[in-house]
Amino acid sequence: MRRGIIQNREEMRHNGLLAGLCAGLGFSLALWLNQAFSFWRVSTEYPLPLTLTGVILSLVIGGLAGWLAARLDHAFYGVMIWLAVGVFEGWLAIRLNYYLINQFTEMLHPELAGLTIFPFDVYARLFQGVVLAIVGILSALAGIFQIFLVESAANAGSTLGRLTALGLNIVIFAAVGLAADYIIQRPLREPVMAVSSTIQLADQNREKPVSLTTSREMHLRALKPLGEKIFQPYQLFMGAYDPNSIMSSSVHLRLQDSWATCHVFEGSLNFCELSEKAYLQKLGCWLDGNPDYSCRVKILEESKAGLEMARAALKEERVLTITEQRGDAVLIDVSDQAGSSYRCVLRLKGDLVLESCKPAEE
């Protein structure tokens, strides 16, 4: 009889582990794979390491939580464990989307090191506690179902019944993951999706014109400054956003032969502009010796000395080329016929701020 009890406990722990893995898979599908697939679907970039990190940690933590809850075999402890899992998943989503994405970007572009081009500011810090509480409570409620489903799996009379009971954890925790995704990741993803949808509608409009109402609702006129360039192959990148509310943001477009920036407010496209006009002309204006205020470029006091040296080193007949636009940063290479080559960093922080201009070889 004792051996039967031990076998039953081992089976419960085994079922708990499988149920936890299913829960982690549900989180992963809704929170990480959904985000990556959404960006991939609209031809944008989302770092694969972030997705893999989220999926692996969700599976590990879910499996461990399920096993531990089954081992303790107590409803209160089970609920507390899944509450902790929800808090962890919310914290992980915030951490990866607002912190680690800066580090991955810096690895690709060392010039951006220490600039925090995806800020985590007042608004994000205020709502962090609310997010963790909501996701934690939802996960705890899902954990109640998970406890019953583990018991149902143990008492199932067939393999199909057991797998069904365990598989339901995927559905339940996917719902929790979708809630976390809506609160945490949607504000960062929505502007990119809005720009992509408008571009697709503009492409359709060439063959079959849409109604005036649809055109106004989708703000097709916002794409007009880009002309026919918008029909080139393109790639989208998350741009700058208001860190205090995440209501206004920008999206960078890498076109076939140029760059552009679109500005979005509350999920609606406002206007787009070619980066040549938005950034190259303004930087060129300043390099020509004009005062920063007339070129609509802000120079920080602590950067003036170094920037003046760069301006003096770059002679006439300069060539300015945008190499990358990421977050609130624009990287511009400047060279002249004398052989001088500099890389300048502009920041989209309300004002257009000239952060630095350093020799390209550094």
N, C-alpha and C positions, 0 to 999 in steps of 0.2 A: 504493500500500500504506500509506504514511504517512497518507494521508487517511482510509483505512479505520480505522486505529488511532485517529485523532482522533475520528472519528464514533462509534466504539465507546466511547471514554472519555466523550464527551458523553452517550451513551445511558445509560451506567452512572450518571453523575451525575444524570441526569434520573430514572432509576429509583430512585436513592438518595433523591432529594428526595421522590418520591411515597411510597416506603416509609416514610420518616421522618414524613410527614404522616399516613399510616395509623397509625403507632405513636402519634403524638400524639393521634389520634382515639380509639385504643383506651384510652389513659390517660384522656382526657376523658370517655368513656362510663362507665368504671368508677369514676372518682374524683370527677368534678365533677357530671356530669349525673345519676349515680346518687344522689348526696347530695341534689341539688336536687329530683329527682323523688320521693324517699322522703319528704322533708318536705312537699312539695306534696300528696302522696297522703293525708297524715294532717292536712290543714288547719292546717299550721303555717307559720311565716315563716322563710325563708332568703334572705338578701340576694342579689338577682340580680347585682349587681356582682361578688360573690365568684365566682359560677359563671362569668360571662363572662370574668373575669380569668384563672381557672384554665384554661378552654378555650382562650382565645387564646394564652396563654403556652405551653401544652402543644403546640399545633399549630406555633407558631413554633419552639420549641426542638427539637421532633421533626423538623420539616422540615430545619432547619439541621444537626442531628446526622446525619440520613440522607445529606444531600448531602455533608457533610464526610467521613463514613466512606467513601462511595463514591469521593470524590476522592482520598483518601489510599490507598485500595485495599490496606489491610494489616490482617490479622486482629487483631493486637495493638492497633493504634490504634483499630480499630472497637470492640473490647470496652471499651477505656478510655473512649471517647466515650460509649457507652451506659451505662457505669457512672456517669459524670458526670451523664447525663440522669436516671437513677434517683435519685441523690442530690438533684438539683435538684427533681424532682417531690415527693419526700418532704419536703424543706425547704419547698417552696411550700405543700403541704397544711398543714403545721404553722403556717406564717406566716399564711396566710389564716384558718384556723379559730381560732387563738389570739391573733393580733395585730390583723389588719385588721378583724376583726368588731367589735372594740372601737371602732375609728375610725369605722366605718360607723354604729354605734349612737350614738356621740357626735354625729355629724352630724345625726341625727334628733332627738336629745335633748341639747342643750347642757348641761343640768343635770348630766349624767353625765360631763362632760369631766374627764379625769385620774383617774377612779375605778378603771379597769381592772376592769370588771364580769365579764369572762371572763378570769380569771387564768391565767398560764402559769408554774407554780411548780415546786417541787422535783421532783415525780414527772415532770412533762413534760420538764424539762431533763435529767433522768437518762436517760429513755428516748429522747430525741431522737437521740443518737448511735447507739443500737441500731437505731432505725427507719431512719435514713439508710443504715446499713450493709446492713440486710436488703433494702430497696428497691433500693439500688444494685447489690447482687450479683444480685438477680433480674433487674434490667434488663440487666446485663452478659450474663447467660445468654441472655436474650431477644435481645440484640444479636448473639449468635453465629448464631442462626437468621435474623436479619435480613440478615446478610451473605450467607448462602446463598440466601435468598429473592430478594435483589437480582440475584444471578447467575442464578438460575432465570428471573427475569423477562426478563433480557437474552437468554437462550438459548431462551425460549419460542417455539414455532413459530406461535402464534396469539395474537390479542388477548385471548381468554378465558383462555388459560394465563398470560399476563402479568398480567392483572388478578387472577387467582386467587392467584398468587405474592405479589403486592403486598398483596392484601387479607388474607392470612393474618397479616400484621403487626398488624392490628386485634385479632384474636383473641389473639395471643400477648401483646401489651402490655396488653390489657384484663385478662388474668390477673394481670399485675404490678400494674396499677391496683387491682384488687380486693383484693390483699394489702395494699397501702398503705391502702386505704379501711378494711379490717378493723382494722388496727392504730391508725390515726390518728383516723378520723372516727366509727367505730362507737361508741366510748365516749360520745361526745357525742350521737349520734343515738338510741342504744338506749333511754334513759329516756323520750324523747318517744314512741317507737314503743310502749313498754310501756304508757304511759298511754292512748294512742289505742286500743290493742287492748282494754284493759279497758273503756273507755267504750263501744266498739262491742259488746262482749259484753253489757254491762249493758243496752244498747238492745235487743239481740236477746232478752235474758232477759225483757223485759216481755211479749213475744208468745208465746215458747216457752221456758219456764223450763229452764235448764241443770241438769245434775246437781250434787249437793253437792260432789263431787270437783272438777269443773271450776270451780265457783264458788270453792272454796278455793285451787286452783292459780292462778287468775287474780286472786285477792285482790279479789273484788267488794265485800267489806265495806269496803274502803278508801275507796270512793266514797260510802258512806252519809252522812257529814257534809254532803255537797253536796245531798242530797235530790233533788227533781225538777229542780233547776237543771241537773243534768248532762245532761238531755235537751234543753236549749236549744242553738241553734247556738253553736259554740265555735271558738276558735283557740288553738293551743298555741305556747309559746315556750320556748326553752332557759332554764333557771333557773340557780341557784347549784349548784356542784359542789365536792367536796373536791379542791383543787388538788394535794394530795400523793399521791392514789391514784386519783382519778376513779371510785371505787367507789360513793360515795353522792352523790346529786344531787337536784335538784328541777326540776319542770316547772310553768310558769305557765299557767293557763287563763283566757282572756278569755271569759267567758260573756256572754249577751245583756244582762244587767243587773247584773253583778258580776264579781269576780275570785276566783280560787282558786289554791291551790298544792298540788301533789302531790309527795310525797317517795318517791324510788326508791333501793333499795340492791341493787347487783349485778344490775341489770336487772329486779328484781321490785318491783312497787308496794307500798309499805308503808302509807301513809295519805295522805289528802287533807284539807284544811281550807279553809273560806271565808276569804278575805283580810280580810274585815271583822273576824272574830274573831282572826285571826293577827296583824294589823298595826294596823287602825284602832282597835280597843279598847285596845291597848297604848299607842299614841301618844296617844289621848284621855286615858287614865289619867295619863300623864305631864303632859300639858297642863293637867290639872285640879289640878296642884300636888303630886301624889304623888311620892315618891322613885322614882328610876329602878329600883332593885332590886325594889321591890314591883310595878312595872308590867312587869317582865321585859324592860326595855329598857336597853341599855348605852350610857352617855354617855362619849365619849372626853374625857380631861382637856383637850386642846387645843381642844375644841369647846364646852366648857361655857359660857363667857362669851357667845358669840354665840347659843347656844340659849336661855339664860336671858332674853336680850333679846327673842327671838322669843316665848317663853312669856308674858312680861309684856305684849307688844303685843297678843296674841290674847285677847280678852275672852270673856265667857260666851256660851252658845248658839252654839258653833262648829259648822261643817259640814266634815266630813272626807270627801274623795273620792279614791279611787285613780285616777290617770290612766294609769300604765304600770307594768308589771313586766317587767324585762329582766335577765337574768343574775342577779347577786346584789343588784340594786337594786330598790327599790320607791319610786315617786314618788307623793307624796300632797299634794293641794292642801288647804289649811286656810283657811277664811274665817270671819268673824264678822259680826254685825249692824252693828258699827261701821264696816265697810268694809275692815277689814284683811284682806289676802290673802297667804298664805305658801305656798311649796312646800318640803316636807320630803323628805329622802332617807333611807330606811332601808336598811341593808345586811344581807344574810343571810350572816354570816361566823361560823358556829358559834353565837355569841350574836347576838341581834338588836340591831344597832348603829344609833343615831340619828346619821347623818353630819352633817346640816345642816338648817336651816330658814331660808330667805331670802325676802325680799319677792318676790312673784310677778312684779313688773314688772322685776326685774333680769335 
